[in-house]
């Protein structure tokens, strides 16, 4: 199939977490809002029915921003930025805690609305999907509007869509006219609309690769398209050089994968302060138990069980340690996961304070491999004894 015969859409919800919060607190529309606070930063309802909102200047800790509204982004506040740094840029921005239950709900709703029109969907996360529209007879612009309207009707949220010949161009294009954008790209648009963009806009060119390209004088996608394969191979190796050359020309043969099995499921949390294993044992045990519960819930939602249970620990000097254990029988039970985590923790020497804990379940398989007789009945375990 040639480049022009395919129609692949990338749909990205606009400032998804923040937009969901604005449905709950419409009085915040038009204001700089940051998502990423703790539960203690939840709005407080006043006797007159209004809410008292915490401000970013009220935050103390080392958390990072999950997302922000476009008004906050205009002040230089973006996702993954440290909260304390953000507070210097936008001290009066509204601070809200994350609410993953609400975000997952709206994620399911918008995907169901799209599937009713175009069922060939590749789920790429809580707020984005690819859609194969190749076999639809409707004109692209009208079809894009129909999908956007369905999402808006179902969720009252806006999304941005790009319809293009492949996933690469669709992903880039969905960001071109945000928010609430609809972009149609064809082969003829590659040189005029894609080549002027920064090379890092190509999904797969990370910070390190971008630095290496910049050192070669490659700043835009046009610069990358002009480079000889031999020069790229010298600096990146054969396979990466071939990939860079092809994506710079707008080529991407990847299919929309409507069904895929996750390789692993994990959850982790970074603490607001460093925890001492002995002095903060109760707190650490509670956190571990909660992570195990969340991983178990994720497994059940995905109808998976896993045999390899692992931990990830980051100490106050940023040293990272991992340990894992393989079970005889795959599980999706939090109690079984907790016991395995306890076994992993026994193999770690704790001489420093902890700043992060993560729990991972791998070697996944479909439900049915799990034996109910293998489940443990304890609801909690003291994991740091």
Secondary structure, DSSP 8 states (H G I E B T S, - for coil): --GGG--EEEEEETTHHHHHHHHH-GGGTTS-EEEEE-GGGS-EE-TTS-EE-EEGGG--SS-B--EE-HHHHTTT--TT-BHHHHHHH-TTSEEEE--HHHHHHHHHHHHHHHHHH---EEE-SSSEEEEE-TT--S-HHHHHHHHHHHHHHHHS--EEEEEESSHHHHHHHTTTT-SS-EEE--GGGIIIIITTSBGGGSTT--HHHHHHHHHTT--BHHHHHTS-HHHHHHHH-HHHHHHHHHHHTT-------S----SEEEEEEEEEEEE-TTTTHHHHHHHHHHHHHHHHHHHHHTTEEEEEEEEEEEETT--EEEEEEEEEEEE--HHHHHHHHHHHHTTS---S-EEEEEEEEEEEEETTS--GGG----S---TT-
